[in-house]
Amino acid sequence: MVVVDEEGVGGYLLCARDTRAHEAWVEQHWLPGLRADYSLDVDRSPADQEIVELLHSPQIAPDEVVAEFPAHLHIDLLSRCRGRGLGSSLIEGLCSFLTGEGVRGVHLEVGADNEGAIRLYRRLGFVDLGRGASSLYLGRRL
Ligand SMILES: CC(C)(COP(=O)(O)OP(=O)(O)OC[C@H]1O[C@@H](n2cnc3c(N)ncnc32)[C@H](O)[C@@H]1OP(=O)(O)O)[C@@H](O)C(=O)NCCC(=O)NCCS
């Protein structure tokens, strides 16, 4: 789903309903071309290198998270679109859709220092599922 206002696109909500199937599709269809285009042994900035390393060694959600919460989501709104209830209503709309599709849970990964977003997710019924290197996994049963 995409948020659009008079200035143009202001945000998105993405979801894969089956995380493992999505990871397999990405590995088969998407990453081979990107790895060929962005090899590891090129001089680039540390920030770019960090992203390129993710193409070669993607982070995979933990089994215990995916088993109970097979869908996952990503949401980002530009600052002009934040704090007006759009994030909450996009996530509620997605959860209703996934429930109708028979999906039993959805998870997300959020930076451990992103306190505002974590507070919002907890208010929307997401519970703590564990920690990544510098992130938290949160999930909501549907
Ligand atoms: C987190 C985010 C999706 C929430 O959507 P939203 O439409 O701003 O949220 P709502 O208006 O429905 O709810 C407001 C709540 O969002 C939280 N929030 C998080 N980041 C915020 C920001 N930059 N501005 C305003 N609210 C923010 C606040 O905690 C607020 O709750 P509060 O009233 O307890 O302070 C959105 O603010 C955003 O995209 N932020 C930047 C990118 C990001 O952090 N993405 C999440 C990565 S997992």
PDBQT file of the ligand as one rigid body, heavy atoms in Angstrom, charges set to zero:
ROOT
HETATM    1  C1  LIG A 201       6.564   4.508  12.756  1.00  0.00    +0.000 C 
HETATM    2  C2  LIG A 201       5.531   5.019  11.755  1.00  0.00    +0.000 C 
HETATM    3  C3  LIG A 201       5.241   3.986  10.678  1.00  0.00    +0.000 C 
HETATM    4  C4  LIG A 201       4.227   5.285  12.536  1.00  0.00    +0.000 C 
HETATM    5  O1  LIG A 201       3.256   5.789  11.642  1.00  0.00    +0.000 OA
HETATM    6  P1  LIG A 201       2.474   7.129  12.033  1.00  0.00    +0.000 P 
HETATM    7  O2  LIG A 201       1.421   7.355  11.018  1.00  0.00    +0.000 OA
HETATM    8  O3  LIG A 201       3.441   8.211  12.291  1.00  0.00    +0.000 OA
HETATM    9  O4  LIG A 201       1.839   6.656  13.420  1.00  0.00    +0.000 OA
HETATM   10  P2  LIG A 201       0.429   7.091  13.966  1.00  0.00    +0.000 P 
HETATM   11  O5  LIG A 201       0.166   8.525  13.626  1.00  0.00    +0.000 OA
HETATM   12  O6  LIG A 201      -0.571   6.079  13.582  1.00  0.00    +0.000 OA
HETATM   13  O7  LIG A 201       0.736   6.951  15.507  1.00  0.00    +0.000 OA
HETATM   14  C5  LIG A 201       1.605   7.906  16.115  1.00  0.00    +0.000 C 
HETATM   15  C6  LIG A 201       2.600   7.147  16.922  1.00  0.00    +0.000 C 
HETATM   16  O8  LIG A 201       3.683   6.729  16.100  1.00  0.00    +0.000 OA
HETATM   17  C7  LIG A 201       4.899   6.881  16.800  1.00  0.00    +0.000 C 
HETATM   18  N1  LIG A 201       5.938   7.466  15.970  1.00  0.00    +0.000 N 
HETATM   19  C8  LIG A 201       7.097   6.840  15.676  1.00  0.00    +0.000 A 
HETATM   20  N2  LIG A 201       7.882   7.615  14.935  1.00  0.00    +0.000 NA
HETATM   21  C9  LIG A 201       7.207   8.791  14.751  1.00  0.00    +0.000 A 
HETATM   22  C10 LIG A 201       7.504  10.021  14.084  1.00  0.00    +0.000 A 
HETATM   23  N3  LIG A 201       8.683  10.204  13.467  1.00  0.00    +0.000 N 
HETATM   24  N4  LIG A 201       6.558  10.999  14.067  1.00  0.00    +0.000 NA
HETATM   25  C11 LIG A 201       5.382  10.828  14.700  1.00  0.00    +0.000 A 
HETATM   26  N5  LIG A 201       5.051   9.692  15.364  1.00  0.00    +0.000 NA
HETATM   27  C12 LIG A 201       5.971   8.684  15.391  1.00  0.00    +0.000 A 
HETATM   28  C13 LIG A 201       4.671   7.763  17.967  1.00  0.00    +0.000 C 
HETATM   29  O9  LIG A 201       5.075   6.958  19.077  1.00  0.00    +0.000 OA
HETATM   30  C14 LIG A 201       3.183   8.012  18.017  1.00  0.00    +0.000 C 
HETATM   31  O10 LIG A 201       2.716   7.497  19.201  1.00  0.00    +0.000 OA
HETATM   32  P3  LIG A 201       2.602   8.401  20.506  1.00  0.00    +0.000 P 
HETATM   33  O11 LIG A 201       1.341   9.141  20.323  1.00  0.00    +0.000 OA
HETATM   34  O12 LIG A 201       2.587   7.377  21.569  1.00  0.00    +0.000 OA
HETATM   35  O13 LIG A 201       3.822   9.275  20.537  1.00  0.00    +0.000 OA
HETATM   36  C15 LIG A 201       5.997   6.354  11.080  1.00  0.00    +0.000 C 
HETATM   37  O14 LIG A 201       6.101   7.350  12.072  1.00  0.00    +0.000 OA
HETATM   38  C16 LIG A 201       7.320   6.233  10.361  1.00  0.00    +0.000 C 
HETATM   39  O15 LIG A 201       7.365   5.823   9.209  1.00  0.00    +0.000 OA
HETATM   40  N6  LIG A 201       8.414   6.614  11.028  1.00  0.00    +0.000 N 
HETATM   41  C17 LIG A 201       9.739   6.654  10.441  1.00  0.00    +0.000 C 
HETATM   42  C18 LIG A 201      10.234   5.349   9.863  1.00  0.00    +0.000 C 
HETATM   43  C19 LIG A 201      10.113   4.211  10.844  1.00  0.00    +0.000 C 
HETATM   44  O16 LIG A 201      10.510   4.328  12.008  1.00  0.00    +0.000 OA
HETATM   45  N7  LIG A 201       9.567   3.101  10.351  1.00  0.00    +0.000 N 
HETATM   46  C20 LIG A 201       9.379   1.905  11.151  1.00  0.00    +0.000 C 
HETATM   47  C21 LIG A 201      10.512   0.950  10.925  1.00  0.00    +0.000 C 
HETATM   48  S1  LIG A 201      10.188  -0.603  11.706  1.00  0.00    +0.000 SA
ENDROOT
TORSDOF 0
